[in-house]
Amino acid sequence: MSEFEISDLTISLEELQEVRKDFHQELKKAFSDLSDHFKISASYFSKPSGEEQGEYWAVDFGGTKIRCQKISLENRTWNVLESEEILFLKKDGYHERAPLKAIAKMIVDRSHIGEKSFLGHAFSFVTDQSDSEEMTLIEWSKEIDIPDLIGKPINHHLQFELAVQGRPEIKPIAILNDSVSTLLAGSYVKENTLVGGICGTGFNLCIYYAYPGQKPMIYNLEAGFFGKVRLTKLDEKLEQNSQNKGKRLSEKQIGGRYLGELARIYLAEKNSDFHELSPYSIHARDLSEWLDSDRIEKWLEGRKLTIDKNQKEEMGRIGKALLVRSATLVGAMLSGLLDLLEEKGEKEIKGIMDGSLFTRVPIYQLTVNGVIEKFGKKIELFSLKDASSIGAAVAAGINRGKIAKF
């Protein structure tokens, strides 16, 4: 008898209702400093005024890629002037060991000596933050481990690398979680955008909210830490070799970094040929391709794998099941978040979502919206290309007024 069953990945409506309710309740506790399931942190950014303008360097340090762009802002519109990216997580699991040095080099290669510019930085890992200009890295996620940067102020070290490489006049003046930068981008474009989210390599949500006794601002929910989810035997198997055991349980069921690995573990039990594939060598985009039988053939040919028809169909089933479970959980959590906002009297709520799962996998977005509608909730979800980078530029525009001319 097989240890893993695809049917275990199906989440009943009753379970979804519990996820929604628990997420809502844990959010309320978190804003009262009573939750053990959230690491909510203030971003120190409110909504943009729309008056942010000028040219800024924007860094999007996400999970799979690191992107550097020069962006021009004016009258709630933007234009990407320069753009370059590198692959941070590679197919064999190797990652860039000196990412800040690599970021500085990308900017140096596309700027000129003596250029005076401000920089905004979207950073997608767990940090400690006491203002909008600096973050200290607490821990990595997505199975990344670069010990040298733990406990270090990220923008300070980026400024050092820029100076070493000959661009001391380019000043990092804003840093924020990538979900927060996504929400900044959305609210720069559309009024009443109160929710931001990332469904890509990792998973996170943020919210524009009035913490009791304080002015409204954007809060990073670190939603991947939400732990009230049912673990299947497949999840438990992945957890055995996870870098952060017992942590970020929701992200490990939702984030693209983990969906491919869950599929690899499942298929390796069914077919020894899949044992030849190294851990984390299957990606969420592969699961999307498996929804098309012709693409499965090409995928197998590229890896020199030969399996029978039934096993090919099994690939399609596990790929779909993992994608649907991920999107279903996101829909339930968003519904719980909407419960919180509606209690505050918010109406006609808008939310912006970024990340390859939400923006590039049609079944994913349809499933998220379907769950929200099933619970009778309403939110206008939209996406923007390069949202994290745009938000980083907007953040630099907001902070520019605090910085003396140089």
Backbone torsions as a table, in degrees:
resi	resn	phi	psi	omega
1	MET	NA	138.6	-177.9
2	SER	-70.0	142.1	177.6
3	GLU	-73.0	-33.0	-175.6
4	PHE	-113.5	135.7	178.4
5	GLU	-126.2	134.4	-180.0
6	ILE	-61.0	-34.5	-177.8
7	SER	-60.9	-25.4	179.2
8	ASP	-64.9	-20.2	-177.8
9	LEU	-82.4	-11.2	178.8
10	THR	-74.5	132.6	-179.9
11	ILE	-108.6	121.9	-178.8
12	SER	-71.0	162.9	178.0
13	LEU	-61.5	-36.7	178.2
14	GLU	-63.5	-43.0	177.5
15	GLU	-63.0	-42.0	179.4
16	LEU	-61.8	-39.9	178.7
17	GLN	-62.5	-38.2	177.5
18	GLU	-66.6	-40.3	177.5
19	VAL	-61.5	-46.3	178.6
20	ARG	-58.3	-49.0	-177.4
21	LYS	-64.9	-45.1	-179.0
22	ASP	-65.1	-39.5	179.5
23	PHE	-63.3	-44.2	178.2
24	HIS	-59.8	-48.1	-177.5
25	GLN	-66.2	-39.8	179.0
26	GLU	-67.9	-32.5	174.4
27	LEU	-63.4	-45.0	179.3
28	LYS	-61.6	-41.5	178.1
29	LYS	-64.7	-40.1	-177.7
30	ALA	-62.3	-38.9	178.8
31	PHE	-77.6	-0.3	171.4
32	SER	-115.3	11.8	178.8
33	ASP	61.1	34.9	-177.8
34	LEU	-118.8	2.0	-173.9
35	SER	-92.1	139.9	172.4
36	ASP	-99.0	-0.5	-173.0
37	HIS	-109.1	-3.2	-179.1
38	PHE	-131.0	149.0	173.5
39	LYS	-118.4	54.9	-178.0
40	ILE	-57.8	135.5	178.4
41	SER	-138.2	143.9	177.6
42	ALA	-72.8	141.0	177.7
43	SER	-91.9	-20.0	-175.0
44	TYR	67.4	19.7	173.4
45	PHE	-118.1	132.7	170.7
46	SER	-98.1	-164.6	177.7
47	LYS	-72.2	147.2	174.4
48	PRO	-68.1	151.6	179.5
49	SER	-80.8	-20.4	-173.5
50	GLY	93.4	-8.5	179.6
51	GLU	-91.9	-0.9	178.5
52	GLU	-63.7	128.3	-179.9
53	GLN	-149.7	164.6	-179.5
54	GLY	116.4	-179.2	179.3
55	GLU	-106.1	135.0	-176.9
56	TYR	-139.4	147.9	167.8
57	TRP	-83.3	137.6	179.9
58	ALA	-127.2	129.2	177.6
59	VAL	-111.4	129.1	174.2
60	ASP	-114.8	96.9	-179.8
61	PHE	-95.6	87.8	-176.1
62	GLY	-97.7	-145.9	-178.0
63	GLY	-91.2	-58.1	-175.0
64	THR	-84.7	-38.3	-175.4
65	LYS	-127.3	158.5	168.7
66	ILE	-117.6	125.8	-176.2
67	ARG	-120.4	135.0	174.0
68	CYS	-119.0	129.8	-179.4
69	GLN	-138.6	148.6	169.4
70	LYS	-103.6	124.4	-170.5
71	ILE	-126.9	135.0	176.4
72	SER	-101.3	130.7	179.2
73	LEU	-115.2	138.6	174.4
74	GLU	-167.5	127.0	174.6
75	ASN	52.3	48.4	177.9
76	ARG	61.6	23.8	172.5
77	THR	-126.2	166.7	-178.4
78	TRP	-146.4	161.6	177.7
79	ASN	-144.1	128.2	178.0
80	VAL	-84.7	116.1	-176.4
81	LEU	-92.8	-36.6	179.2
82	GLU	-138.9	148.6	179.7
83	SER	-156.5	134.6	175.0
84	GLU	-152.5	147.8	178.2
85	GLU	-143.8	156.6	174.6
86	ILE	-128.1	155.8	176.2
87	LEU	-82.2	120.3	-178.7
88	PHE	-87.5	-49.2	176.2
89	LEU	-100.4	122.1	-176.7
90	LYS	-102.5	169.3	-172.3
91	LYS	-59.6	-32.8	-179.0
92	ASP	-87.6	8.1	177.5
93	GLY	90.6	-9.3	180.0
94	TYR	-70.1	142.2	177.3
95	HIS	-127.9	156.9	179.3
96	GLU	-58.1	123.0	-175.3
97	ARG	-82.7	-18.9	-179.5
98	ALA	-129.3	67.3	-172.3
99	PRO	-63.1	-36.9	-178.7
100	LEU	-68.3	-35.4	175.3
101	LYS	-64.6	-39.3	178.6
102	ALA	-66.6	-38.8	177.4
103	ILE	-62.1	-47.7	179.8
104	ALA	-58.6	-41.1	-179.7
105	LYS	-64.3	-40.6	178.4
106	MET	-60.7	-41.2	-179.9
107	ILE	-69.8	-42.2	178.8
108	VAL	-60.0	-40.9	-178.3
109	ASP	-66.0	-20.6	-176.7
110	ARG	-118.9	17.1	176.8
111	SER	-129.2	179.2	-179.1
112	HIS	-126.0	155.4	-178.9
113	ILE	-57.5	133.3	179.0
114	GLY	87.5	-2.3	-179.7
115	GLU	-65.9	125.6	178.2
116	LYS	-101.9	112.6	-177.2
117	SER	-143.9	158.8	172.6
118	PHE	-104.8	154.1	-174.8
119	LEU	-132.0	136.6	172.1
120	GLY	-111.6	143.5	-169.6
121	HIS	-129.5	114.2	173.2
122	ALA	-92.1	118.1	-172.4
123	PHE	-125.1	124.0	-164.8
124	SER	-101.9	26.5	-177.7
125	PHE	-121.8	172.5	-172.7
126	VAL	-76.3	125.3	-174.4
127	THR	-136.0	168.2	168.2
128	ASP	-107.5	130.8	-173.4
129	GLN	-137.2	130.6	179.0
130	SER	-120.1	-4.1	173.7
131	ASP	-157.4	-179.1	-174.5
132	SER	-88.7	3.3	-173.9
133	GLU	-108.3	-14.5	-176.4
134	GLU	-149.4	150.5	174.8
135	MET	-136.5	146.6	171.8
136	THR	-111.0	127.3	-177.7
137	LEU	-69.6	126.4	177.3
138	ILE	-93.9	-51.0	179.6
139	GLU	-157.1	152.7	175.0
140	TRP	-82.5	167.7	173.0
141	SER	-140.5	-174.4	177.4
142	LYS	60.0	29.4	178.1
143	GLU	64.2	29.1	176.3
144	ILE	-98.9	142.0	-179.3
145	ASP	-146.7	101.3	175.6
146	ILE	-125.2	86.6	-171.3
147	PRO	-57.0	-30.3	-174.5
148	ASP	-59.7	-24.2	-175.9
149	LEU	-98.0	-8.4	179.4
150	ILE	-64.2	131.8	179.3
151	GLY	78.8	7.7	-177.2
152	LYS	-104.9	145.4	174.2
153	PRO	-73.8	118.4	-169.0
154	ILE	-67.6	-51.2	-178.1
155	ASN	-65.2	-34.9	177.5
156	HIS	-59.4	-44.3	-179.2
157	HIS	-73.2	-31.1	174.4
158	LEU	-66.9	-41.2	176.6
159	GLN	-59.4	-40.6	177.7
160	PHE	-60.9	-46.5	-179.0
161	GLU	-64.3	-39.2	177.8
162	LEU	-62.9	-41.3	179.6
163	ALA	-66.0	-43.5	-180.0
164	VAL	-60.3	-36.4	-177.1
165	GLN	-92.4	12.0	170.3
166	GLY	93.8	16.8	179.1
167	ARG	-128.1	56.3	-178.2
168	PRO	-66.6	-19.3	-177.4
169	GLU	-80.0	-9.0	175.7
170	ILE	-88.6	113.7	-169.2
171	LYS	-109.3	116.8	170.6
172	PRO	-70.8	114.6	-175.2
173	ILE	-120.8	-0.1	179.5
174	ALA	-148.4	140.9	175.3
175	ILE	-145.4	140.8	-174.3
176	LEU	-160.0	155.9	175.5
177	ASN	-61.5	150.4	-176.3
178	ASP	-67.2	-27.9	174.7
179	SER	-67.2	-37.1	178.4
180	VAL	-67.0	-42.3	179.1
181	SER	-65.0	-34.2	176.2
182	THR	-63.8	-43.7	177.9
183	LEU	-65.5	-38.2	175.9
184	LEU	-59.7	-43.6	178.6
185	ALA	-61.5	-44.1	-179.4
186	GLY	-64.0	-43.4	-178.6
187	SER	-75.4	-17.7	173.0
188	TYR	-68.7	-29.0	-175.9
189	VAL	-99.1	-41.7	-173.6
190	LYS	-128.4	130.1	177.0
191	GLU	-64.9	153.8	178.3
192	ASN	60.7	28.5	168.8
193	THR	-82.6	108.3	-172.2
194	LEU	-112.5	-9.8	-175.0
195	VAL	-128.3	137.3	174.3
196	GLY	-131.4	149.2	-179.0
197	GLY	-153.1	155.1	174.9
198	ILE	-122.9	121.6	171.7
199	CYS	-126.4	85.2	-177.9
200	GLY	-143.1	-124.4	175.1
201	THR	-58.8	-41.6	175.4
202	GLY	-117.8	-169.2	-178.6
203	PHE	-142.5	137.0	174.9
204	ASN	-163.8	160.4	174.8
205	LEU	-134.1	154.1	172.9
206	CYS	-141.5	166.8	-171.8
207	ILE	-148.4	141.0	170.9
208	TYR	-88.2	118.2	-166.7
209	TYR	-152.8	151.1	177.3
210	ALA	-97.2	98.3	175.4
211	TYR	-63.8	137.8	-177.0
212	PRO	-49.7	123.0	176.4
213	GLY	83.9	3.4	-178.7
214	GLN	-130.1	163.7	176.9
215	LYS	-70.3	150.5	178.5
216	PRO	-61.5	142.7	172.7
217	MET	-155.8	178.0	177.9
218	ILE	-87.1	130.6	177.9
219	TYR	-113.4	131.5	174.7
220	ASN	-82.7	119.1	-175.1
221	LEU	-85.4	-16.2	-172.5
222	GLU	44.2	55.4	-172.9
223	ALA	-65.0	-18.6	177.5
224	GLY	-63.6	-18.2	178.4
225	PHE	-79.9	-12.0	-179.4
226	PHE	-56.0	122.9	-170.5
227	GLY	-109.3	0.1	-177.3
228	LYS	-88.5	65.7	178.8
229	VAL	-130.4	148.8	178.4
230	ARG	-78.0	127.4	177.5
231	LEU	-95.1	132.5	173.5
232	THR	-89.6	172.8	176.8
233	LYS	-62.1	-31.4	177.9
234	LEU	-66.4	-43.6	176.6
235	ASP	-61.1	-41.6	-178.7
236	GLU	-64.6	-35.9	177.8
237	LYS	-65.2	-44.4	176.5
238	LEU	-60.8	-40.4	-176.8
239	GLU	-62.8	-29.5	-178.6
240	GLN	-58.1	-33.5	-177.4
241	ASN	-112.5	15.9	-178.0
242	SER	-77.3	146.6	178.5
243	GLN	-64.3	-41.4	-176.8
244	ASN	-111.7	73.0	-176.6
245	LYS	-60.7	133.9	177.2
246	GLY	79.3	0.3	-178.8
247	LYS	-118.0	157.8	174.2
248	ARG	52.3	45.6	-175.9
249	LEU	-64.6	-37.2	178.0
250	SER	-66.9	-41.8	179.9
251	GLU	-61.5	-32.9	-179.3
252	LYS	-74.1	-14.8	174.0
253	GLN	-99.0	-15.9	-173.1
254	ILE	-112.6	-44.4	-172.0
255	GLY	-66.8	141.5	-178.7
256	GLY	-60.9	-28.2	178.1
257	ARG	-57.9	-31.7	-174.7
258	TYR	-100.0	-25.0	-176.9
259	LEU	-60.8	-42.8	179.2
260	GLY	-64.7	-38.5	179.9
261	GLU	-69.2	-37.6	174.7
262	LEU	-60.5	-41.1	177.5
263	ALA	-64.1	-41.7	-179.7
264	ARG	-63.0	-43.8	179.4
265	ILE	-61.6	-43.9	179.9
266	TYR	-62.1	-48.7	-175.5
267	LEU	-71.1	-30.8	179.4
268	ALA	-65.2	-29.8	177.1
269	GLU	-71.7	-30.0	-177.1
270	LYS	-85.1	-31.1	-173.2
271	ASN	-144.6	121.4	-176.8
272	SER	-62.1	-23.0	179.2
273	ASP	-59.1	-31.5	-178.5
274	PHE	-75.4	-10.7	173.9
275	HIS	-65.1	-24.0	-178.0
276	GLU	-72.5	-18.5	179.5
277	LEU	-80.9	131.1	-177.4
278	SER	-73.6	155.6	178.5
279	PRO	-54.5	139.7	178.0
280	TYR	63.6	22.6	177.0
281	SER	-89.4	-11.8	173.0
282	ILE	-99.5	134.6	-175.1
283	HIS	-115.2	164.6	-179.8
284	ALA	-59.0	-35.0	179.6
285	ARG	-64.7	-28.2	176.2
286	ASP	-65.7	-41.5	179.3
287	LEU	-61.3	-36.7	177.4
288	SER	-64.5	-39.8	178.0
289	GLU	-65.7	-31.8	-178.3
290	TRP	-68.0	-11.9	176.8
291	LEU	-71.0	-13.1	179.2
292	ASP	-115.6	119.9	-175.6
293	SER	-60.5	-35.2	178.6
294	ASP	-65.7	-37.7	179.1
295	ARG	-70.9	-29.3	175.2
296	ILE	-61.0	-43.5	179.3
297	GLU	-57.8	-47.9	-179.3
298	LYS	-64.8	-38.6	-179.9
299	TRP	-62.8	-44.1	179.7
300	LEU	-66.7	-41.0	179.0
301	GLU	-61.3	-40.0	-179.2
302	GLY	-65.6	-21.0	-179.6
303	ARG	-111.4	6.6	177.2
304	LYS	56.3	43.7	177.4
305	LEU	-108.0	138.0	177.9
306	THR	-123.7	118.2	178.9
307	ILE	-136.4	164.6	-176.2
308	ASP	-84.3	176.1	-175.3
309	LYS	-59.3	-43.9	-178.5
310	ASN	-62.2	-38.5	-179.9
311	GLN	-70.3	-33.4	175.3
312	LYS	-64.7	-41.7	177.7
313	GLU	-64.5	-34.6	177.7
314	GLU	-64.4	-36.4	176.3
315	MET	-60.6	-45.1	179.3
316	GLY	-63.0	-39.2	-177.9
317	ARG	-68.7	-44.5	-178.6
318	ILE	-69.3	-36.5	177.3
319	GLY	-61.1	-46.8	-179.7
320	LYS	-66.2	-42.6	-177.5
321	ALA	-61.6	-41.3	-179.8
322	LEU	-70.0	-41.0	178.1
323	LEU	-64.5	-42.7	-178.5
324	VAL	-67.7	-41.9	178.3
325	ARG	-60.9	-44.0	179.1
326	SER	-57.7	-51.3	-177.8
327	ALA	-65.9	-35.7	179.5
328	THR	-63.2	-43.9	178.4
329	LEU	-64.2	-40.2	177.8
330	VAL	-62.1	-43.2	178.7
331	GLY	-60.9	-40.2	179.7
332	ALA	-67.7	-41.0	-179.8
333	MET	-68.3	-40.8	176.0
334	LEU	-61.3	-36.9	178.6
335	SER	-64.0	-41.4	176.5
336	GLY	-64.3	-36.8	177.2
337	LEU	-66.2	-39.4	177.5
338	LEU	-65.1	-35.1	175.3
339	ASP	-57.1	-42.7	-179.4
340	LEU	-64.6	-45.0	-178.9
341	LEU	-67.1	-39.1	179.9
342	GLU	-66.1	-31.2	175.5
343	GLU	-63.1	-25.4	177.8
344	LYS	-88.0	2.6	177.4
345	GLY	87.8	10.4	-179.9
346	GLU	-72.8	140.7	178.1
347	LYS	-135.8	162.1	179.3
348	GLU	49.7	52.2	-175.6
349	ILE	-77.2	140.1	174.6
350	LYS	-116.4	149.3	177.4
351	GLY	-139.0	143.9	178.3
352	ILE	-113.7	131.9	-179.4
353	MET	-120.6	136.9	177.0
354	ASP	-127.0	171.4	-179.4
355	GLY	109.2	147.4	-171.7
356	SER	-64.6	-31.8	179.1
357	LEU	-63.0	-48.4	-176.5
358	PHE	-72.5	-38.6	-172.0
359	THR	-90.4	-18.9	-172.6
360	ARG	-120.1	-7.5	-179.1
361	VAL	-116.3	100.8	-173.5
362	PRO	-53.2	-41.5	-178.2
363	ILE	-62.9	-26.6	-176.6
364	TYR	-69.4	-53.1	-178.9
365	GLN	-63.1	-39.7	178.7
366	LEU	-61.9	-39.7	-178.9
367	THR	-69.5	-44.0	178.0
368	VAL	-56.8	-50.9	-178.8
369	ASN	-64.2	-36.0	-179.8
370	GLY	-63.6	-40.7	178.7
371	VAL	-65.7	-44.1	179.9
372	ILE	-60.5	-43.8	179.2
373	GLU	-65.5	-36.2	-179.7
374	LYS	-61.6	-31.5	178.7
375	PHE	-88.6	4.5	177.3
376	GLY	73.0	20.8	-179.9
377	LYS	-95.9	159.8	179.8
378	LYS	-131.1	129.8	173.5
379	ILE	-156.2	139.2	175.1
380	GLU	-91.6	104.1	178.4
381	LEU	-92.1	132.3	178.7
382	PHE	-141.3	169.1	-179.8
383	SER	-133.2	156.3	173.3
384	LEU	-131.8	137.1	174.9
385	LYS	-64.1	133.8	179.1
386	ASP	63.0	33.0	-175.3
387	ALA	-57.7	-44.3	-178.0
388	SER	-61.1	-41.3	179.6
389	SER	-68.3	-42.6	178.6
390	ILE	-59.8	-44.9	178.8
391	GLY	-62.8	-35.9	177.4
392	ALA	-64.8	-39.8	177.0
393	ALA	-65.7	-41.6	177.6
394	VAL	-61.3	-41.6	178.3
395	ALA	-60.1	-42.4	176.6
396	ALA	-63.6	-37.8	177.4
397	GLY	-64.2	-39.1	177.7
398	ILE	-64.7	-44.6	-176.1
399	ASN	-78.4	-15.4	-177.5
400	ARG	-56.4	-37.0	-178.5
401	GLY	-66.8	-18.0	-180.0
402	LYS	-87.2	-13.9	-172.5
403	ILE	-99.4	131.8	176.0
404	ALA	-66.0	148.0	178.0
405	LYS	-61.4	146.3	-179.1
406	PHE	-135.5	NA	NA
